[in-house]
Each structure stands twice: as structure tokens, then as C-alpha cells.
Amino acid sequence: MRKIRSISYLKVHRVPHITLVYNFRPLVAPLKIMEVIKEVSNRYDNLEFYYDKYEIKKGKEGYTIALGIRPNNELLQFREDLYKSLKNYIKERSDAKFYNENFWFHAGISFHLSYKVVKNILNNKEILQILSRFLYEAKVLRITLVNTGKIVYEYDILNKKILNRAEALSLVELEKTYEKYREKYLKIEVNPKSLDKIWFIADTHFGHKNIIKYSARPFLDVTTMNEHIKNKWNEMISNDDIVYIVGDFARRDFKNYVNFLNGKKIFIQGNHDPPAIGVKQLELQLNNYKFILSHYPTNLNSYNAWLIHGHVHNNRLRKYPFINSKIKTINVGVDVTKFYPVNLKWILNLIETKSDYLYLPPKII
């Protein structure tokens, strides 16, 4: 999930963004441009994409290195509709017309690079390893009109509201966007009574402010994050359920967080937990399947078991999605499971149907 800086009529980009319509001069007032954006946006319900690996392209003024963008069909159609709808209200630069007709979906990391700099990047194995494994799902939350690197207006897609510059920069308005996002996309409709009594969860990081930025969690502050995860937990888990917490529950105020959560809790040690709070590894035999519970994903070829883990959050989804049937791993970190605990019944169903889900499906019966 990311906020997109999407429409720019000058090429100076001070904020990472995905450009949808390139260099142009408005022929009408900026507010009219935003009304067109609003009209087109309201025809679409699910604009999403993946940040996927890295790409390097050579332009007239040097090389650009960027994260590749893999848009869904709605976003592809949206960009085309938006471009066509705006053409009568803008004057494009001659080179921008070529750009818009041969569009490259990307999020620039750096641009105007020399061949020497690009060569040094390509020779840096650590940087390439990080960029190559990068895979991240994102939703379009706002469409932004930018002039000389500054926001003029934004359109809040979820709340269907045009924001002026002050509103676009307001944390109060941003929380309204996040709240709508959580309500629409981070919800699983299921009756907990129809499920098993065994649950798994990892990487809650209660009280950990920095995790919000690290994993791009849709919260402005740690209090809102704590409350949201607590509510999802208690919505699904009753006091007679068993919850296996596979590491990184909380570093501080550990007992305080334990006390407001339902269930009988069994802890696996994580690197962000207090020392010796739980065992390092646990083996379970459930419904003819062997499961190893470990905070860290490891090579289990010799175990002939499924590994239930956390630790990698949503930052290594290419190898560690929710379920990877090839290497028999199950990532129960909350950044992958829409902040819900994961039920044993869901896991067994996905294993037995040989299904692979990058994230938990929106509705599980």
C-alpha cells in the first residue's frame, strides 16, 4: 500500500512516485483538472499494482534506475482513460506525447545517471540482491496533481474527496484515508465459531513505532496500530483457543499487551522479544501433518515438515508469501495476513488443495 504521486507537469521529482501523465501545461484551472481526475477515478473500484524488481533504462539525459510496476488490468485501463480524458484540457510537451503513448510504469529510484554510476550499481551484489527480490503489493489511495515538485491538489479515491494542498499534507486527512483503507481492504469476513481452536500469528511488534515505516503499515501512530491488531485478534480468538505466537510479539511492556488479548498463548522467541520469553523452536503434529514453528525461515529439507514462521514481514514476498508450497513455508506475519491471526483450518485447507496465496483471501469460509 502506497500513496502515488501521479501527475506531474515538470520533470523535477522530489518525492518517490508513479507518474501517470507526464509533462503538460494545463489549459484550464487546476481544479478543473482535478474534477476530471475525480470523474475518471470514480469509475474504478480496485486500482492496485506490485512493485516488482528493478529496471534500468537509458534516456536522453542519462540512465534511470527504477522499481518496475506491474499494474492490474483496472489500473492499466484507468491510466488510459485518464490520459484520454485530460488531453482536451492540457498542452503536452512534444517529447511528453511520445512518453505517454509508449508508457513505462515505474517508480524512479534515481535518474540522470551516468554509465559509470549504473555500472557501479550493477557490480554491487548487495544492492542488486535487495532490488531483485523486491515484491510488494500496493493500492492506489490518492491521485496527485504536482507543479514544480509541489502538490497542488490530491484526490482521495477511497473517500471520494478533492483535497487542496493544506488538506493533502494534513495528517488528519491522511488518517481518514488510512481508516477507509483498513475498513475496505484489511477485513476478512468469517465466523470464528466455524474454525479450529488453534491459531498462529507473528510480528505483531506491539509498541514498536519504527515498524510502521519499515513494513509500510497503514497507521499514523503506534497507538492506532496496537488497537487495530488487538481488535483483529480478539475478534477471531476466544479465551479457550490456543495461540502460537511465532516471535516478535513486543519488546517492551510485554505483560501489558498479553493481558488484553484473548486465548492461551504459547510463545516462540523472536529477535524483538525480551530474552528467553519463549522456546526457539517447536514441533507440532496436527492432522497428519508435521509443523515446525520457528521465528526464522530456515532450510527444512531434512525435516519433511512445513515451517510456520515470521521475521521477514512483507519484504521478501517473492520467496516467503503467505504459503510457498515449493519450499513448504507458511508466513504468518501480520503484514502478510491483513493483521489477522491465522487459523489452522485455513492452513490445512490451502495445503490440501495445493493453493498458493500471496495474501489471505478476502473471504474464507
N, C-alpha and C positions, 0 to 999 in steps of 0.2 A: 504494500500500500504506500503510495506516494502522491504528493501534490505536484501537478505538472505545470511548469512554466511553458506555455504552449504557443503563444503567438507573438512574434517579435518583428517590428519593422526597422530594426537596426541590428547589425550582426554582433554587437558587443553583448556578451552573455556573462553576467556576474554571478548568476545562480544556476546550479545544475538544473537542466530542464529537458523536455522533449518538445521541439518545435513542430508545430502542425502546419502553419502557414508562414512563409518566410518573407523577407524584406518587402515592405509595402508602405505606401503613404495613404492614409485614409482620405477619401473624398467627401466624407460626411463626419459629423461629430462622433467622437469615440463612443459615446453612449449608444448611438445607433448601431455601431459595430457590435457592441455587447448585446443589444436586443436581437441581432441576427444570430449571434452565438447561442443565446438563450433558446431561441426558436428551434434551431437545429438540434441542440443538446437534448431538448425535451422529447425528441423522437426516439431516444435511445435509453435503454434501461441498464445495460451491463457493459460498460466500457472498461476492458481490462487488458493486461499485457504481461509479458515476462521480460525482465532484464536478463539477457542471455549472453554469456561470454563477452568477448571483446572484439572490436572490429577496427581496422586501420584503413583510412582512405586518403588519397592524395588529392588536394585541391590546388587552385591557382596560387594560393598564398602559403602553401606548405601542407603538412600532414595533419590529420585529425585522428586522435585515438578516442574511442567511444565504447560504451556498453551497447551491444546490439539489443534492439527492441523487437519482440515477437508479439504483435498485436493480435487480438481475437478478431473475428470477422466483423463484429459490430464496430470496433474502433477503426478498422480499415474503411468501412463504409461511411462512418462518421466523418473522418478526415476528408474524404472525397466530397461528401455533401457540404461540409463546412466551406471548403475551398470554392466550390461552385457557387454557393450562396453569397460569399463575400466578394466575388470577382466584380460585381456591378458597383461595389461601394469602395473599391481600393484601386490605386495605381501601383502596379508592381515594377520593381527594377527589372531591367532586361535580363540580367543573369538570374533573378529570382524566378522568372517564369520557367526557365529550364529546370531549376531546382524543384519547383512544385509539381511539374509534370513527370519528373523522374525521382519520386520522393524516396528518401532514405530515412527510415525510422531508426533513431539512435538517441542516446543520451551522452552528450560530449563530456569527456573527462579533461582533455586538453586539445588545443588546436593551434594552427600556425607553427607546427613543429618542423624542425629541420630533419633531414635524413639521418644525420648523426645522432640526434636525440632519439629518434624512433629506433635506430639500430641498437642503441644502448638499452632501451626498454626491452626490445626483443631478446637481448642477451641476458636479461635479468630473470633468472629462473623463478625466484621467489615471487616477483610481481606477476609473471605470466601464470604461475600456478594459481594464485588468488583469482585473477581475472578469468582464467579458463574454467574454473569450477563454479563460477558465479551463476546462480539461477535464483530468481526472486520474483514471486507473483506480486502484481500491483494493480490497484484500481485507480481510475481517473476520478478524482474528487472535485477538482476545480479547473476551470479554463481561464487562463490569464492573458490579458492584453498588456503588452510591455512597450514602453517607449524609452529609448536611450538607457536601457538596463533597469528602468524603474517601473513598478506596477502602476498601471493607470486604473484598471478595473479587474475584478475577478468575477467569474460566475460559479457559484456554489451549486454543483449539479444535484447533490442529494437534497438540499433544502430549497432548490429552485429559486435562488436569490442572487441578483446582481449586487456585488459589493464594491463600494468605492475604495480608494486607496487606503484610507484610515481603517475601514472595516476589514479589508483584505489582510492588513497587518495586525489586526486585533486578535489577541489570544482568546478573548471571549467568543468571538465568531468562529475561531478555529476549533474550540471545544464543541460548538454546536455542530460543526462538520463532522468531527470525530464521533460525537454522540450518535449522529444519524448513521454513520458508517458502522459503528458497533451494533446498532439496532438492526440494520439491514443485512450485514454480511457475517457477523460473528454470532450466529444463532443456529442451534440445532434443535429441530422440533422432534421430540421423542418423549415417550412416557417412561421415566426411570423404573417404574414398577415392572415393566416388561423385560428388564435387563438382568444380567447376572449381578451377584453381590460383590464381585471382585473388580477393582478399578486400578488404573495406573496413571501417574502424572509425573512430570519432571519440569525443572527450570521455571518454577513459579517466581523465584527471586523476590519474594515479599520484602518490601522496604528498600529495594535496590534501585535508586534513581537512574543510574547510568545505563541500566539495561533497556530503558525506554528508547534511548537513541541507538544503542548497539544493535537492537533487533527490530528497530522501526515499529515499536508498539504504538497503537493509536490512542495514546494518553498524553495529556499535558503535564501531569504530575503523578507522583508515586502514590498519593492517597487514592486518587481515582483508579489507578491500576490495581492496588490492593483490594479495593472494594469490588471491582469488576470480577477479578479472579475468585474472590471469596463467594460472590453470588453464584457464579457458574458452578463452583464446587458444591455448594450446599443445595443448589437446585437439583443436582443429579444424585448426590450421595446422602444416604441416611446413616444414622448412628450405628446401625448393626452391619453396615457394609465394611469391607476391608479395602484400604487404600495403600497401595505400594507407591511410595514417593521416591522416584529414581534420581535423586540428587538435586542440589541447588534449590532447596526449599526457601531458606532465608539465612542470611549471615548473622544478623543481629535480631534481638527481641524474639528469638526463636519460639519460646514457650507462649508468648502472647499471640502469635499467629496460629499456633497449634490449637489454642483454646477456642477460637471462634470458627473452627472448621469441623464438619461432621465426619464420622467414620472412625474405625480402628486403624491407626496409622502405623505403617512399617517403613522405616527409613533406610534408604541406600545412600551411602556417603557421596556427596558431591564436592567439588573443589571450592564452592562458595558457601558451604555449610560450616558451622563450628566443628572443631576437631572431634573425631570419634562419636559423632551423633548417630551413626548407623553402620551397618556392615558394608564392606566394599563390593561384595557380590553375593547374589542369592540365586539358588536354583529352584525352579518350581516344575512339578509335573501336573499339568492340567489338561483334562480331556484328551489323553493320549499324546499330548504334545509336551516337549521339554522346552522350558523358557529359562534363559539366563538373564537376570536383572543386573545391569551394571550402568553406572552413570556414563561411562565412556564407551563409545562404539569400538569394538576390537574384532580381530580376526577369530571367527569361531568354527573354522572348518573342522577342527578336531572334536568339537562338542556335539555335532549333529543336532543342534538346537537352534531355536530362534532367540535373537538377542533383543531385549527391550531396553532402550537406552534413552539418554537425553544429551546434554552437553553441547551439541552442535547447533541447537536452535534452528533457525530458518536460513542459516548462512551457508549450508552445504547440501542444498536440496537435490542437487544432481545425483549425489551418492546416497544421501540419507533423507529421503522423503518420509512420509508417514509410514509406508510399508515398501520395502525393497525385497521382492520375492527372490531375486537372484542371489543376494548375499544373506537373506533371511534376517533382516534387521527391521525393527519397529521403533520409530522415533516418536516418543510420547511427550516431547517438549511442548509446552503450551503455545509457543509461537507457531507450531505446525498444526495444532488441534483446535484452533479458534478459541483457545483459553479454557477448553473443557477438559475434565479428566476423561480417560479412555476406558471403556468397558471391555471386559474380557469377551463378551458375546460379539462385539464388533470385530475384535481381532480374529477370533476363530472363524467368523463368517467370511472375512476377507481372505484368510489363509486358505480355507476350504474351497472358495470359489476362484482362487488364484487371481484375485483382483489386486491391482496396484493403484493406490490413491495418493496423489501428491498432498492433498489435504483431506480432512474428514468430509464426506459428502454433506450437502446442506440438510438432508433429511435421512435419518437412519431409523428403520423400524425394527 
